[in-house]
Amino acid sequence: MESINDYISTKEASKQSQLSQPHLGLLARNKVIKARKVGHDWLIYLPSLKAYLDSNPRPGIKPGAKLWWRKKRS
């Protein structure tokens, strides 16, 4: 069962994960990691962040992504 002690601020999460605070907010908004919004700030669920980091996320464009500039020309 989760408790309030399992949540950390984006500032602390940024220090622990080497991810920027805006990127952590993006992950939270897209529900990639579990988080709660309190006012204007996000509180990140630490076990969720650890699971995300353990999944070895890689930055950049993913293979097979449909991008507007990769359209085939007729």
C-alpha positions, 0 to 999 in steps of 0.5 A: 500500500502506498503512503505519502512517504513514497512520493518525492518532489520533481526536484528530488526525483531529478537529482536521483534520476538525472532526468530534468524536472520538465521531463519528469512532468511530461512522464507524469502527464503522459502516465508513464510514471505514477504521480500526483499533481498538488497545485502546480507541482508533481509528486512522483511515486518513487517505486514507479520512477525506479521501475521506469529507470530499470526499464532502460529508457532511451531518449530519441526517436523510436524505430517505426515512429510515424513522422511528418518529415518521413512521408514518402513522396509520390 
